[in-house]
Amino acid sequence: MITGTLTRGPFDAAVPDGRSRTAESTCSAVVRYVLIASALGLAWGVTEVLSHAADLVRTRLWSPVLWFLALDLSTAYWVILLILIADRMSVTRWPWWSPYVAALLLGGVVGQAAETILFQWLIPVRSLSEAFTPNAWRTRPLIEYFGYLVYCVPAALLYAHLRRMRQQTARLHATQSAQASLRRDLTESCLQSMQTQLEPQALLKTLGRIQLLHAQDPERSLRALDALIFYLRCGIPRRASDATTLRREAAIGRAWLELQRELHGAAPSLQVTVDGTADDAGLPAMILRPLIQYAYEGATARTHLLNLRATIEPPRLRLELRGSFRLGVDAAHGADLERLRERLAMLYQEHAQLTWEARSIDGAQTVSIVADVPYECAHSSYR
């Protein structure tokens, strides 16, 4: 069974979903159709003229040249129209190539009848065979029809096979892209929900530390409790659709360091240097704070300064965290960075990377952790 569908062929202009074709796209499709058909028809005509050049020179007849060009141009226009019609047909229970064969077989009869009426009766143009055989006009339509089938059917089947392969490849890529997008959305949702979650053990430890401080230094314990509340407020999204930006992640990192400063008496300060519009760059949740926590736990001095530099290097956003901390303090810290690298791989595949290096600057040992992620500007409503 053959039914009509809205599938577009390669000669069609793109049409926005849910809207009728505009005049501009229609004109573009018509121009494209005319150019392709004209080029194909002229190529056929010139090829046939060159293949019969010896006979044309010998007979000194030039009307067959006009016949070759006119016939091949009209055939090219008609064949491409038939292929475009076949492109829009979907088949069930029949082979995939059946619309093309049916269109060329049945349409070829109509096209040959029109060409016979036009070039043999209305505008008589002598063919090359008629130059040698006076009665060749009787068999000319039948010979032209079978010659048309010999050339056009294999070419149409080759085109249809290549088009089918392209469609299958495009569908496969679309499916893979959709799956990757779903995996990324799921990962981002999980990270968003994890953003302000404290493990029960860590939360109990933090509250226990505040309780001890209350007995020793009530004023400091109140500041620590305020810092905990501020940290949670920074991290909890106001709406489920809130985007995470570099500005927000940096605020969460500062709030976390402030909480550690009140709990333990000292903590590094975070200095953020932002180039251009990187401050509003979209950033996945739970990407920056693990780096800050890693630097804090491996700090050589609790009062040293952590420098975070954000730069846009299209199409990437580069985050470089620099400070005096030990790289790979223990296996657990190394595992944290590996988990962060895996998280980036889940979100961006090979388009993100996490590197680190130790170097000496002005006689001091400095460690830099660099995270490169695709640059995405957050929506203005989230800013």
N, C-alpha and C positions, 0 to 999 in steps of 0.2 A: 504494500500500500504506500502511495506517495502523497504526502501532505505538504502544504506551504508553511514555511517558518520565516522568522525575521533574521535569520543568520546573514551576516554581511560578508560579501566577497572582498577580494583585495583591491578592487577598483572603486569600492564605495567610499564615500566620505563618512567621517565619524559623526554620529548623531547622538546628542545628549540623551540619556535615559529619561523616559517619560515625556519627551517633547517631540513635536513633529519636526521634520527636516526643514531647515531654514533655506531661504533662497540662495544664500552664499554657499552653503555646503552642496546644494543641488548643482549650482553652476560649476563648482569645483569638480564634482563627480562627472559631469558631462564633458568638461574640458579634458579630464584625465582619460575618459573613455575614447574621445575623439583622437587624442594623441596616440594612445596605445594602438587603436585600430588602424589609424593611418600609417604608423610606422610598420606594423605587421603586414598590412596590405601592400605597401610599397616594396617591402623586402621580398615578399612573394613575387610580385610582378617583375621586379628587376632580375630576380633569380631566374624566372622562366624566360625572360627576354634574352638573358645571357646564354642560357642553355640552348636556345634555338637561334642564336645569332647567325650561325652559318646558313641556315635555311632562309632567314630574313634577308641576308645580304644577297643570297643567290637569286631569290625571287624578286628582290627589290620592292617588296610590299611592306608598308609601314602601318597599315590599318591593324594587323595582328598585334602590333606593339600596344596600340590603344586598347585593343580587346583584352590583352593580358592585364594591363594596369587596372582598367575599369572592373573587370571580373574579379580580380584578386582583392581590390579595395572593398568592393561590395560584399564579397565573401567574408573578409576579415571582420567587417562591421557586424554582419549577421551572426557569425560564429561566436564572437565575443559576447554578443547579446544573449545567445542561447546558453553559453556557459554561465553568464551571470544569473539567468533564470534557474539553471540547474543548481547553482550555488545555494539558492534559497529553498530548495526542496530537501526535505528529510525523508528517509525511507525506513520502513518497518517491514520485516519479512523478506525484503529484497536486498541484493548486494548493494554496497555503498556507491558503486560506480553506475548503477542502473539509471539514475536521472540524467547523467551526461550522455550515455548511449542513446536513451530514448529521445532526449532533446535534439541531438545531432541527426538521428535517423529521421524523425518526424519533421523537425524544423528544416532539415536539408531539403526535403521535398518542397516545402513552401518556398524556401529561399531560391531553389533552382527554378521553380515555376516563375517566380518574380523576375529572376535574371533573364530567363528566356523571353518573357514578354517585353522586358525593357531593352535588352541588347540584341534581340533577334527580330522583333517585330516593330516596336516603337522607334528604337534608334538602331537600325541595322548596322552591325559592326562585324566584318568578316573575321573569322578565326583563321589560324594557320592551316588547319586541316582543310578548310573550305578552299584554300588557295590551290590545293592539289586535287581535291575531290569535289566536284560541283554539288553532289547530293549529300555532302557531309552534314548539312544543317539539320537533316532528319534525325541523325543519331547524336548530334552534339549535346543535347540536354542529358541524355543517359550517360554518355562518356564523362561529362563534367561532374555529374552527381557521384559516380563511383570514384572519380579522381579526388573529389572533395572528401569522400569518406576515408580514402586511403591516407590522406594527409592529416585531416582534422581529428578523426577519432583517436588515433594513438597520441597525438599532441594533447588532446583534451583529457585523456585518461592519465597521462603523465602529470599534467597540471593538477588534476583532481587528487592524485595520490600524494603529491607534494603538499597540496593544501591541507589534506587530511592529516598528514604527519605534523604540519605546523600547528594545526588546531589541537591535536593530541598533546604536543609539547607545551603549547600555551596553557591548556587545561591542567597539565601536570605542574607547571610552574605556578599557576594560580592556586592550586591546591596546596602546594608546598608553602607558598607565601601566606596563605590563610592559616595553615597550621603553625607556621613560625610566628605569625601575629597573635594567634590564640595563646601560644606558649609564652610569648612575651607579656601579653596582658595578664595571664595567670600569675607569672612571676612578679610583675609589678604590683598586682593586687596583694600577693603574699607579702612582698616587701613593705607595702604601704601599711598592712595590718601589723607587721612586725616592728614598725618604726618606733612606737612608744612602748612596746611591751618589754617589761622587765621580767627576767626569769624569777620564779618565786623565791629561789634561793638568794638571788642578787637583791631582790626587793626586801626580803627579810633581813639580809645583811645590812642593807642601807638603813632600814628603820632601826635595827639594833644599834648601829653606830650612832644614829641620832639620839637614841635613848641614853646611851652612855655619855654622849656629849651633854645631854640635859642635866645629868648628875654632876658633871665636872664644870661645864661652862654653859649655863642656860641661854645666855645671849647668843653664843655661837651655834647652839643647837637650833634655835629659832631661825637663824640665818640659813642653816643647812636645810631645814624644813621648807623655808621659802624658796631656796634654790631647787629643791626637788619638785615643788609645785610649779615653779617657772619652767623647769625642764619638761615636765609633762605637758604643760600648756603649749610650749613651743612645738612639741612633737605631734600632739593630737590634731588631726585635720579638722577644720571648721565644718567642712562638707565632705561627703564621700567622694565628690568629684574633684576635690582640690588637687592641683598639680604640685609636684615637688620641684623646687628651684634651688639653685646654688645658694641664694640668699637665705632661704629657709633652712637648708641643711647646715650652713655655716652657723646660723643662730642656734640650732640644736646642738652643734658641737661646742659652741661657747657655753651654752647652758650646762652641758654635761661636765665641762672642765670646771665651771664655777661650783657645781655640786661637789666635785672631787676636792676642790680647794677648801670648801667649808668642812668637808668630812675629814680630810687628812692634814689640813693646815697649809698646804702649798700645792700648787699645780701650775703647769705651764700656761702661758697666755697664748691666745690664737690671734695672729695678725693676718688679715686677709687682704690681698692685693688683687684687684680685678681690672682687667683690660676691657674697655669698651662696654658692650652689652652682656658680658659673660655673667653678670650678677643675676640676670633674669633667665639664664639658660636652664632648660629642663634637665633635671638630674634625678636618677632613680633613688628611691628611699634606701636607707641602710647601706649607702656606698661611702659617704664621707666620714660618718662617725666611727665606723670600725677602724679607719686609718688613724683618726685622732686618738682613739683608745689604744691602738697599738703603739703609737708614739708616746703616749702618756705612760703606759706600763713599762716601756723600755727606756724611759728618759734617764739620762746620766745625772741630771739635776732637776729637781722638782720646780725650780724657778726659771728654767730656761724658756726661750721664746720659740713657738712653733710658727713657721711662715707658710701660709697657703697662698699660692699664686695661681690664678685662673686666667688662661689666655685662650682666645679663639683662633685656631689654625684650620680654617675651612678645609674639609667638612668636619673637623674634630674640635672637641673641647678638651683642653689639657689642664689637669689639676696636678700641681706639684706641691707636696707637703715636705718641708725641709726643717730639720732640727737636729739637736744633739741627742740622739737616742741609739741604743744598740739594736742592730738589725739581727733578727732571729735570736731573741733572748733565750727562748726555749722552743721545744717542739710545738707547744700549744700555740704560741704566737705565729710561728711559721704556718701552722694549719689554718689560723685565722685568715692570713693573707691568701692562702690557697683557696679557701672557701670563697673569699671575695673575688678572686680571679674566676672561679667557677660561676659565680653569680653574674659577673659581667659577660661571660661566655653564653650563659643562658639567655641574657637579654639581647646581646648584640652579635652573637657568634664570633666571627673573626674580625669584626669591625671595632672591637675594643681590646685594650691590652693594659696590663698592670706590670710595671717594672720598678726596680729599686736599685740603688747604687750608693756606695759609701765613698766619700772623697774628703780631702783635707782642704779647708779654706782658712787662710790666715793662721795656720798652725793648729786649728781646731778640727776635730773629726766631725763631719756633717753627713747625715744620711738623707737621701732624697727618695721619696716614693712618688712615682709618676703614674697617673691613671689617665688614659686616653679613651674618650667615649664619643660617639657621634653627637654633633652639636644640634640641639633642638631648642628653639626659643619657646618658652612657655606662653600660653595664651594670656592676653592682657587682663582677663578677668581674674586670673589667679594671682596677679602681682599685688 
